[in-house]
Every structure is written in C-alpha cells, then in structure tokens.
Amino acid sequence: MILSNLDPSLRRAFYLIIFVFIALFAATYHTIKVTIQNFEPVIDKNYYETGLNYEKALEDQRLLSSQGYAIESSIWTLGNTGVGSNSVEVKVLKNGEPTDAELAVLVWERNATTLARGTLNLEKLGTGRFVSNWNLSNPGEWVVTVSVQIQGKNFERTGIVNTN
C-alpha cells in the first residue's frame, strides 16, 4: 500500500483526512436524502402577488386602525387553547362598538411549514360578530391570524396561541 512507506504520524494524519472526507460525504448524502423525503412546496403560492400588494395591505391596515377599528377574539382572551374542538368568537369593533364586516377568516399555522396550516371561514352572527368551531389536531405553538374584510379592505390581527 502507498501509505505503508510513510512515517507513522504522517500515516495517521492521512487516515484521519480520509476518514473526515468519508464522514463528509456520508453527511452530505444523509442531508440530501432527508431533504428529498421531507420536501415541502412553497408556503404561499401567490407570494409574488402578495408582495406586490404589500404596500396596499399596510395602508389598509393603518387606515382602518386610525378610523378606530379593532378585532377582539376569544382566541387571545382565553389564554391557552386545548387540542380538539374549540369555540371561536370574533368581534369587529369601531371605537369600542360592534360594526359591520363582510367576511372573517381564521388562519392557523406553524412557523416555516405548510404541513399544519389550516383556514376556517367564520359564520356571521349579527353585526360584527363571527363564530365557529375550530379543531386543532396537535399541541404546541401556533401562529393565528384573524382576517376581516371591512368596506373592501382587509384588516388583520395576528398572535401566538399555545395548545396543551
């Protein structure tokens, strides 16, 4: 063998270098294998249009906030929510009083993944009041967004909900 004529310390150094390269290739193979097995598509397929409308969405949010609109929900006032079926109530207020809104949507997701994302259209019950049953299948931390459409403009509130 070629390495048999080398000094023992130099031979050990070459063996160490060979071992490190083999470990590097094995780690690269494992990383690629895990990535292919757990592939997730783009989180938002309309990311380009969302980006184009970003300034408009921010302006709508600022305008509605300055006009006194607010979103209250049982999601944030109850504290921790349990796994399973949960009753959700959303109120749309203007200067503290219930006001009319066309649509309310609840979106829940984990950070940086599409595997546990869900959307729920809430049922309208009177002026500015929306309700529904929300089914959570897994415990943990969720990013929850309530989106309400008021006079053709979207108004959102986002928060963190912990399930136990």
DOFINU-473101 format. One record per residue (C-alpha): x negated, y negated, z; residue in one letter. Coordinates in steps of 0.1 Angstrom, whole numbers. Example, Ala and Ser with C-alpha at 12.3 -4.5 7.8 and 13.67 -1.06 7.14 Angstrom:
BEGIN
<site><c1>-123</c1><c2>45</c2><c3>78</c3><residuo>A</residuo></site>
<site><c1>-137</c1><c2>11</c2><c3>71</c3><residuo>S</residuo></site>
***
This chain:
BEGIN
<site><c1>0</c1><c2>0</c2><c3>0</c3><residuo>M</residuo></site>
<site><c1>-12</c1><c2>-35</c2><c3>-7</c3><residuo>I</residuo></site>
<site><c1>-8</c1><c2>-47</c2><c3>29</c3><residuo>L</residuo></site>
<site><c1>-29</c1><c2>-19</c2><c3>44</c3><residuo>S</residuo></site>
<site><c1>-62</c1><c2>-37</c2><c3>35</c3><residuo>N</residuo></site>
<site><c1>-52</c1><c2>-68</c2><c3>54</c3><residuo>L</residuo></site>
<site><c1>-62</c1><c2>-78</c2><c3>89</c3><residuo>D</residuo></site>
<site><c1>-36</c1><c2>-66</c2><c3>114</c3><residuo>P</residuo></site>
<site><c1>-24</c1><c2>-101</c2><c3>124</c3><residuo>S</residuo></site>
<site><c1>-20</c1><c2>-111</c2><c3>88</c3><residuo>L</residuo></site>
<site><c1>-2</c1><c2>-79</c2><c3>81</c3><residuo>R</residuo></site>
<site><c1>22</c1><c2>-86</c2><c3>110</c3><residuo>R</residuo></site>
<site><c1>28</c1><c2>-121</c2><c3>96</c3><residuo>A</residuo></site>
<site><c1>37</c1><c2>-107</c2><c3>61</c3><residuo>F</residuo></site>
<site><c1>60</c1><c2>-81</c2><c3>77</c3><residuo>Y</residuo></site>
<site><c1>77</c1><c2>-110</c2><c3>96</c3><residuo>L</residuo></site>
<site><c1>81</c1><c2>-130</c2><c3>64</c3><residuo>I</residuo></site>
<site><c1>96</c1><c2>-100</c2><c3>46</c3><residuo>I</residuo></site>
<site><c1>120</c1><c2>-94</c2><c3>75</c3><residuo>F</residuo></site>
<site><c1>131</c1><c2>-131</c2><c3>76</c3><residuo>V</residuo></site>
<site><c1>138</c1><c2>-130</c2><c3>38</c3><residuo>F</residuo></site>
<site><c1>158</c1><c2>-98</c2><c3>41</c3><residuo>I</residuo></site>
<site><c1>178</c1><c2>-113</c2><c3>70</c3><residuo>A</residuo></site>
<site><c1>183</c1><c2>-145</c2><c3>50</c3><residuo>L</residuo></site>
<site><c1>197</c1><c2>-126</c2><c3>20</c3><residuo>F</residuo></site>
<site><c1>219</c1><c2>-104</c2><c3>43</c3><residuo>A</residuo></site>
<site><c1>233</c1><c2>-136</c2><c3>60</c3><residuo>A</residuo></site>
<site><c1>240</c1><c2>-152</c2><c3>26</c3><residuo>T</residuo></site>
<site><c1>257</c1><c2>-120</c2><c3>14</c3><residuo>Y</residuo></site>
<site><c1>279</c1><c2>-119</c2><c3>45</c3><residuo>H</residuo></site>
<site><c1>288</c1><c2>-156</c2><c3>43</c3><residuo>T</residuo></site>
<site><c1>299</c1><c2>-153</c2><c3>6</c3><residuo>I</residuo></site>
<site><c1>318</c1><c2>-121</c2><c3>15</c3><residuo>K</residuo></site>
<site><c1>337</c1><c2>-138</c2><c3>43</c3><residuo>V</residuo></site>
<site><c1>344</c1><c2>-169</c2><c3>22</c3><residuo>T</residuo></site>
<site><c1>359</c1><c2>-148</c2><c3>-6</c3><residuo>I</residuo></site>
<site><c1>380</c1><c2>-128</c2><c3>17</c3><residuo>Q</residuo></site>
<site><c1>394</c1><c2>-158</c2><c3>36</c3><residuo>N</residuo></site>
<site><c1>399</c1><c2>-181</c2><c3>7</c3><residuo>F</residuo></site>
<site><c1>425</c1><c2>-209</c2><c3>12</c3><residuo>E</residuo></site>
<site><c1>438</c1><c2>-232</c2><c3>-15</c3><residuo>P</residuo></site>
<site><c1>436</c1><c2>-270</c2><c3>-13</c3><residuo>V</residuo></site>
<site><c1>456</c1><c2>-282</c2><c3>17</c3><residuo>I</residuo></site>
<site><c1>476</c1><c2>-307</c2><c3>-3</c3><residuo>D</residuo></site>
<site><c1>480</c1><c2>-300</c2><c3>-40</c3><residuo>K</residuo></site>
<site><c1>491</c1><c2>-336</c2><c3>-46</c3><residuo>N</residuo></site>
<site><c1>461</c1><c2>-351</c2><c3>-29</c3><residuo>Y</residuo></site>
<site><c1>454</c1><c2>-374</c2><c3>-59</c3><residuo>Y</residuo></site>
<site><c1>489</c1><c2>-389</c2><c3>-59</c3><residuo>E</residuo></site>
<site><c1>488</c1><c2>-392</c2><c3>-21</c3><residuo>T</residuo></site>
<site><c1>455</c1><c2>-411</c2><c3>-24</c3><residuo>G</residuo></site>
<site><c1>470</c1><c2>-434</c2><c3>-50</c3><residuo>L</residuo></site>
<site><c1>500</c1><c2>-442</c2><c3>-27</c3><residuo>N</residuo></site>
<site><c1>479</c1><c2>-445</c2><c3>4</c3><residuo>Y</residuo></site>
<site><c1>479</c1><c2>-483</c2><c3>5</c3><residuo>E</residuo></site>
<site><c1>517</c1><c2>-484</c2><c3>-2</c3><residuo>K</residuo></site>
<site><c1>523</c1><c2>-459</c2><c3>27</c3><residuo>A</residuo></site>
<site><c1>502</c1><c2>-480</c2><c3>51</c3><residuo>L</residuo></site>
<site><c1>520</c1><c2>-512</c2><c3>40</c3><residuo>E</residuo></site>
<site><c1>554</c1><c2>-495</c2><c3>45</c3><residuo>D</residuo></site>
<site><c1>543</c1><c2>-483</c2><c3>80</c3><residuo>Q</residuo></site>
<site><c1>531</c1><c2>-518</c2><c3>90</c3><residuo>R</residuo></site>
<site><c1>563</c1><c2>-535</c2><c3>76</c3><residuo>L</residuo></site>
<site><c1>587</c1><c2>-511</c2><c3>94</c3><residuo>L</residuo></site>
<site><c1>567</c1><c2>-514</c2><c3>127</c3><residuo>S</residuo></site>
<site><c1>568</c1><c2>-552</c2><c3>125</c3><residuo>S</residuo></site>
<site><c1>605</c1><c2>-550</c2><c3>120</c3><residuo>Q</residuo></site>
<site><c1>609</c1><c2>-531</c2><c3>153</c3><residuo>G</residuo></site>
<site><c1>614</c1><c2>-496</c2><c3>140</c3><residuo>Y</residuo></site>
<site><c1>603</c1><c2>-467</c2><c3>162</c3><residuo>A</residuo></site>
<site><c1>606</c1><c2>-429</c2><c3>163</c3><residuo>I</residuo></site>
<site><c1>614</c1><c2>-411</c2><c3>196</c3><residuo>E</residuo></site>
<site><c1>614</c1><c2>-374</c2><c3>198</c3><residuo>S</residuo></site>
<site><c1>619</c1><c2>-346</c2><c3>223</c3><residuo>S</residuo></site>
<site><c1>587</c1><c2>-331</c2><c3>209</c3><residuo>I</residuo></site>
<site><c1>564</c1><c2>-356</c2><c3>227</c3><residuo>W</residuo></site>
<site><c1>585</c1><c2>-363</c2><c3>258</c3><residuo>T</residuo></site>
<site><c1>589</c1><c2>-327</c2><c3>269</c3><residuo>L</residuo></site>
<site><c1>551</c1><c2>-321</c2><c3>271</c3><residuo>G</residuo></site>
<site><c1>542</c1><c2>-285</c2><c3>263</c3><residuo>N</residuo></site>
<site><c1>565</c1><c2>-267</c2><c3>239</c3><residuo>T</residuo></site>
<site><c1>569</c1><c2>-229</c2><c3>240</c3><residuo>G</residuo></site>
<site><c1>563</c1><c2>-203</c2><c3>214</c3><residuo>V</residuo></site>
<site><c1>596</c1><c2>-193</c2><c3>198</c3><residuo>G</residuo></site>
<site><c1>627</c1><c2>-213</c2><c3>191</c3><residuo>S</residuo></site>
<site><c1>626</c1><c2>-249</c2><c3>204</c3><residuo>N</residuo></site>
<site><c1>654</c1><c2>-275</c2><c3>201</c3><residuo>S</residuo></site>
<site><c1>641</c1><c2>-307</c2><c3>185</c3><residuo>V</residuo></site>
<site><c1>658</c1><c2>-341</c2><c3>186</c3><residuo>E</residuo></site>
<site><c1>645</c1><c2>-372</c2><c3>167</c3><residuo>V</residuo></site>
<site><c1>659</c1><c2>-407</c2><c3>172</c3><residuo>K</residuo></site>
<site><c1>652</c1><c2>-436</c2><c3>149</c3><residuo>V</residuo></site>
<site><c1>654</c1><c2>-469</c2><c3>167</c3><residuo>L</residuo></site>
<site><c1>652</c1><c2>-505</c2><c3>157</c3><residuo>K</residuo></site>
<site><c1>644</c1><c2>-528</c2><c3>186</c3><residuo>N</residuo></site>
<site><c1>655</c1><c2>-501</c2><c3>210</c3><residuo>G</residuo></site>
<site><c1>689</c1><c2>-494</c2><c3>194</c3><residuo>E</residuo></site>
<site><c1>698</c1><c2>-464</c2><c3>172</c3><residuo>P</residuo></site>
<site><c1>696</c1><c2>-473</c2><c3>135</c3><residuo>T</residuo></site>
<site><c1>705</c1><c2>-455</c2><c3>102</c3><residuo>D</residuo></site>
<site><c1>679</c1><c2>-434</c2><c3>84</c3><residuo>A</residuo></site>
<site><c1>684</c1><c2>-413</c2><c3>53</c3><residuo>E</residuo></site>
<site><c1>661</c1><c2>-383</c2><c3>60</c3><residuo>L</residuo></site>
<site><c1>639</c1><c2>-369</c2><c3>87</c3><residuo>A</residuo></site>
<site><c1>613</c1><c2>-342</c2><c3>81</c3><residuo>V</residuo></site>
<site><c1>592</c1><c2>-323</c2><c3>107</c3><residuo>L</residuo></site>
<site><c1>558</c1><c2>-310</c2><c3>95</c3><residuo>V</residuo></site>
<site><c1>535</c1><c2>-290</c2><c3>118</c3><residuo>W</residuo></site>
<site><c1>501</c1><c2>-277</c2><c3>110</c3><residuo>E</residuo></site>
<site><c1>467</c1><c2>-266</c2><c3>124</c3><residuo>R</residuo></site>
<site><c1>437</c1><c2>-287</c2><c3>117</c3><residuo>N</residuo></site>
<site><c1>420</c1><c2>-279</c2><c3>84</c3><residuo>A</residuo></site>
<site><c1>440</c1><c2>-249</c2><c3>74</c3><residuo>T</residuo></site>
<site><c1>471</c1><c2>-241</c2><c3>53</c3><residuo>T</residuo></site>
<site><c1>478</c1><c2>-207</c2><c3>69</c3><residuo>L</residuo></site>
<site><c1>501</c1><c2>-220</c2><c3>97</c3><residuo>A</residuo></site>
<site><c1>517</c1><c2>-250</c2><c3>80</c3><residuo>R</residuo></site>
<site><c1>554</c1><c2>-255</c2><c3>81</c3><residuo>G</residuo></site>
<site><c1>581</c1><c2>-280</c2><c3>71</c3><residuo>T</residuo></site>
<site><c1>616</c1><c2>-285</c2><c3>85</c3><residuo>L</residuo></site>
<site><c1>643</c1><c2>-308</c2><c3>73</c3><residuo>N</residuo></site>
<site><c1>662</c1><c2>-321</c2><c3>103</c3><residuo>L</residuo></site>
<site><c1>700</c1><c2>-322</c2><c3>103</c3><residuo>E</residuo></site>
<site><c1>716</c1><c2>-357</c2><c3>107</c3><residuo>K</residuo></site>
<site><c1>740</c1><c2>-361</c2><c3>137</c3><residuo>L</residuo></site>
<site><c1>752</c1><c2>-397</c2><c3>138</c3><residuo>G</residuo></site>
<site><c1>734</c1><c2>-429</c2><c3>134</c3><residuo>T</residuo></site>
<site><c1>696</c1><c2>-424</c2><c3>137</c3><residuo>G</residuo></site>
<site><c1>699</c1><c2>-390</c2><c3>154</c3><residuo>R</residuo></site>
<site><c1>685</c1><c2>-358</c2><c3>138</c3><residuo>F</residuo></site>
<site><c1>683</c1><c2>-323</c2><c3>154</c3><residuo>V</residuo></site>
<site><c1>672</c1><c2>-288</c2><c3>145</c3><residuo>S</residuo></site>
<site><c1>657</c1><c2>-257</c2><c3>159</c3><residuo>N</residuo></site>
<site><c1>620</c1><c2>-254</c2><c3>154</c3><residuo>W</residuo></site>
<site><c1>604</c1><c2>-219</c2><c3>155</c3><residuo>N</residuo></site>
<site><c1>568</c1><c2>-217</c2><c3>165</c3><residuo>L</residuo></site>
<site><c1>551</c1><c2>-184</c2><c3>160</c3><residuo>S</residuo></site>
<site><c1>517</c1><c2>-189</c2><c3>175</c3><residuo>N</residuo></site>
<site><c1>504</c1><c2>-206</c2><c3>207</c3><residuo>P</residuo></site>
<site><c1>478</c1><c2>-233</c2><c3>206</c3><residuo>G</residuo></site>
<site><c1>474</c1><c2>-269</c2><c3>195</c3><residuo>E</residuo></site>
<site><c1>495</c1><c2>-282</c2><c3>166</c3><residuo>W</residuo></site>
<site><c1>494</c1><c2>-315</c2><c3>147</c3><residuo>V</residuo></site>
<site><c1>531</c1><c2>-325</c2><c3>144</c3><residuo>V</residuo></site>
<site><c1>543</c1><c2>-353</c2><c3>121</c3><residuo>T</residuo></site>
<site><c1>579</c1><c2>-366</c2><c3>120</c3><residuo>V</residuo></site>
<site><c1>585</c1><c2>-385</c2><c3>88</c3><residuo>S</residuo></site>
<site><c1>617</c1><c2>-406</c2><c3>85</c3><residuo>V</residuo></site>
<site><c1>629</c1><c2>-424</c2><c3>54</c3><residuo>Q</residuo></site>
<site><c1>643</c1><c2>-458</c2><c3>61</c3><residuo>I</residuo></site>
<site><c1>656</c1><c2>-480</c2><c3>33</c3><residuo>Q</residuo></site>
<site><c1>635</c1><c2>-461</c2><c3>8</c3><residuo>G</residuo></site>
<site><c1>603</c1><c2>-464</c2><c3>28</c3><residuo>K</residuo></site>
<site><c1>586</c1><c2>-437</c2><c3>48</c3><residuo>N</residuo></site>
<site><c1>579</c1><c2>-442</c2><c3>85</c3><residuo>F</residuo></site>
<site><c1>558</c1><c2>-416</c2><c3>103</c3><residuo>E</residuo></site>
<site><c1>547</c1><c2>-407</c2><c3>138</c3><residuo>R</residuo></site>
<site><c1>521</c1><c2>-380</c2><c3>144</c3><residuo>T</residuo></site>
<site><c1>510</c1><c2>-364</c2><c3>176</c3><residuo>G</residuo></site>
<site><c1>495</c1><c2>-333</c2><c3>191</c3><residuo>I</residuo></site>
<site><c1>517</c1><c2>-306</c2><c3>206</c3><residuo>V</residuo></site>
<site><c1>504</c1><c2>-277</c2><c3>228</c3><residuo>N</residuo></site>
<site><c1>523</c1><c2>-244</c2><c3>229</c3><residuo>T</residuo></site>
<site><c1>518</c1><c2>-218</c2><c3>255</c3><residuo>N</residuo></site>
***
